[in-house]
Amino acid sequence: MTRILFYLDEPGKEVWRPAFEAAMPGVDFRDYPNWGSPDDGPAYAFAWEPELGLIAKYPNIRAVFSLGAGVDHLTRDPDLPADLPIIRMSDNGLKEGMAEFVLMTVLMHHRFMPRMLVAQRKHKWQRLFPPRAKNVRVGILGYGALGIACAQALRPLDYRLAAWSRTAKPAEDGIEHFTGTNQFNDFLARTDILVGLLPSTPETTGLLNANTLSLMPKHASIINVGRGTLIDLDDLVALLDNGHLSGATLDVFAQEPLAANDPLWDHEKINITPHIASITRPETAAEYVARNIKKIEAGQQPENVLDRQRGY
Amino acid sequence: MTRILFYLDEPGKEVWRPAFEAAMPGVDFRDYPNWGSPDDGPAYAFAWEPELGLIAKYPNIRAVFSLGAGVDHLTRDPDLPADLPIIRMSDNGLKEGMAEFVLMTVLMHHRFMPRMLVAQRKHKWQRLFPPRAKNVRVGILGYGALGIACAQALRPLDYRLAAWSRTAKPAEDGIEHFTGTNQFNDFLARTDILVGLLPSTPETTGLLNANTLSLMPKHASIINVGRGTLIDLDDLVALLDNGHLSGATLDVFAQEPLAANDPLWDHEKINITPHIASITRPETAAEYVARNIKKIEAGQQPENVLDRQRGY
């Protein structure tokens, strides 16, 4: 019998128990604070933003599954045991949701939808004629499982696609690859619509700032769906206000939820969504956890184990 | 030497002359009102919303090419000669633009984007969790060249696709076909997101009204990119207000531009775009016209000749 210690502080979390019961018949599913005693025997944590120090109090935890693709909500805990395996979520539902959202928002920026929605509020019949897709350069910043899913969704359209990743990736038809710090500026300089999909690490924090964003072509736009720490928002706003950048869709923020009095909400060139670009789906996520617990118990390497050194 | 009589009353129309000069070297391109004399010899009109009676004054016109897919802007002219061939635009740029716009707006309705944009204006961090694409039923109402292009763009996503057409179309994998008046209600009853792509004819005018829209599932949404006459807007607003329908994206209107004082602009559940879902592209359209003039002059049947009886 497998024991799951579940932590999620969000309305609607009741949907998770039946998903785990379906994926792991007989599971002992314990919702926080009913985690019981550390002496109850081996367990796996499945958590999003658990309280600091909580994981360390349960030495019976064999591995922690992150409810999302990012793990910064776990690694911010200074008491997190150094040798405890952390497993990033990478289920199909997560990839599907991200690919849909990125496809939608790339099309919105390409087709000037944000500007037409502003025109609507002013009762303006303002016809704008977008370039053809073949003349629009889309760049995916961060090319892991989610970035690859986005590229696949964008491929049937005629965009000029590129991807940047820290380490080299296998060559692909129809996608120009940029790798490492040396090629980062060239990647920005050729990108009209940038899709931010980087994890939060010391290297990515503030990576998009006045200096780097200025390298992008005039009228470029930004979609950030990875982590909010990627962008210096004051710099972004300055470049939107001076007209160098044309728009931004922000789904993630350094502090979430975004404060109700934040001036970003009212910026005409910014569309804000509440961290919903990709949502971990209970059905597919529980299957992912079940599969990886089987691997662990068979002595195999589970998928997507966090490399604490590189941070993802 | 081919003679083109061009009529378009819109800013930016200067882009058309070089496109025709590239597609038809040596073309005699005449922009209205400089159409010259009817005695100057055979000519082809390429027009959008020409003045009533104008075409009849030029009996040297051999065929009229519509600048868009619709032809109601030509057939509203009571003096239009009955035997003059009218050719509907169906260039690749038009299909590409429509497919992009429909893909974008289907995703927006599926992913609750209009509701999140309203939440943004209220500074609300309102997380909404959409159904998976495989549980969303998209229906394309009108399955000509543009409808087919939209279906192809939607196919890589996991939506449950259906199409309605007046006459039967060849069966296709992954698309449920509905045909004729008998199957119209069944088509509406299974459609969560409806894409209106019908031409304006007596049969389609007011086809979506209180009775028919009520047949759709609760929370269904409407995207209209064909002709504005399709929808009774008072009925649509009533069904949005009573919560039966969840939203609408309207790109076309019976009267365009939409009047600045129209209350539709301010409706929270309606997104308005200024008839830009698909835009005829000079480059591809001029090639389409050149190809069809060659066919006419070779005694062949040109593409997409209007059937005046059925109205498209």
Interface residues (C-beta under 8 A of the other chain):
Chain A: G12 G93 E96 E100 F101 L103 M104 L107 M108 H110 R111 M113 M116 L117 A119 Q120 R121 H123 K124 W125 Q126 R127 L128 F129 R132 A133 A153 P156 L157 D158 E256 P257 L258 A260 N261 D262 W265 D266 N271 I272 T273 P274 H275 I276 I279 R281
Chain B: G12 G93 E96 E100 F101 L103 M104 L107 M108 H110 R111 M113 M116 L117 A119 Q120 R121 H123 K124 W125 Q126 R127 L128 F129 R132 A133 A153 P156 L157 D158 E256 P257 L258 A260 N261 D262 W265 D266 N271 I272 T273 P274 H275 I276 I279 R281
